[in-house]
């Protein structure tokens, strides 16, 4: 139940802003964000189980992030890992149309997903569930475990708060955006202030908060990316203890896109 909120050209200083939470089982092995030893142009966390990632960027200015499409009754464990769709894009040199065609050709190889990919001035959204291919326009957008801008409360609340920050005349700080990602206020009975036993209970994913804390599953990390009008990139990741908002690891990367 990940969530990605992002703003394009809504802030004069930072025309590209991303705020994202990765939600996953606590026992799934993960490497925190870093330069990948085998692909040093990539900066991202890494799923040790399947080798891909949920969100990352490249030193050449490419960006990609993915969420799973929530469909627990039709998950096929034999299909390929969706995380490779992020890393595959980050290391390619092709344009968005070429990658879109590749995604269309391979869409049956993966369980349901929504993928955001592109560069800091041009993003595209594509899903293998309803065939949508969207060139994302100026504004604030959100993706959780359904289609782009599906009005789940966690998406709408994140968009509202990010828009407020982006439109403010005050100096924008990453800490302000991380605060959005710490919101534990659910819209339904599964308020994660009261930790329920596990993800297998009957839940409505649309009612879950931005920051999830269950006993065996929840928000593992938060990521904020800021790209200023001069091409300076700041990428910060904060990793949390299970069922907690306690930070156990914090990483920050800065570079300028040539």
C-alpha positions, 0 to 999 in steps of 0.5 A: 500500500505504497503512496507517491505524491508529486508536484510538477512546476508548482513551486518556483524554486523546486519545479520537481518535488516527490514525497513517497512512502514504501509499505512492505512486510517488515521481514522482507530484506531490504538495502537502504538507499545508496549508489548500486555497486553493479549500476553506480549511476542508480541511487535507490533502495533495493529489495534484496529478495527480488533485486529491484526497487520501488523508487529511484533516480539516476545521475543522468536525471531519470526517475521512476517509481512503482506501486502495486495494484491492490488485488489480493485474490489474483496475485501470481507468485510465478510472475516477474518482480515489478521492481525491475521495471524501475531499475530497467528504466533508470539504466536505459537511454531510450525515450518514454515512447520506447519504454512505453512500447516495452511495457506494453509488450511485457505487461502480462509478465507482471502482477498489477502495477502503476509506474511513473517514469521519466525525467525531471521535466517530463513524467509519464504514468502507465499501468498494466490494468486498464491500459492507461498511458498518461503524460503527466501535466503541471500540478500535484498528483498522487498514486497509491495502489490503484490508478493515478489520482484515484481519490483515496483519502490518503492520496487526496490528503497528501496532494492537499498538503503538498500543494499547500507547501508548494504554493507557499512563498516560504522557503521550502524544506524537506522536513515539511514534506516528510511531515506529510508522510508521517500522517497516521490518521486513517479515514476508516476503522483501520486507524493505524494508531491502534495497530491491528494484528496483520495485513491478512485481516479484512481491510479496505486499502482506500481507508488506510492512512499515509503512514501505516503501522501494523504488526507485520506490515507497514511503512518501511521508509519515506523518500523526498526528492527535490530538484531545483530550477538549476538542476540541483537534486536532493534525495533523502530517505528515512527508514523506520523501525517496525510498527513505529515512526522511529528513524533507524537510518537516514540517507541524503544524496545531492548532485547536479544533473549535467 
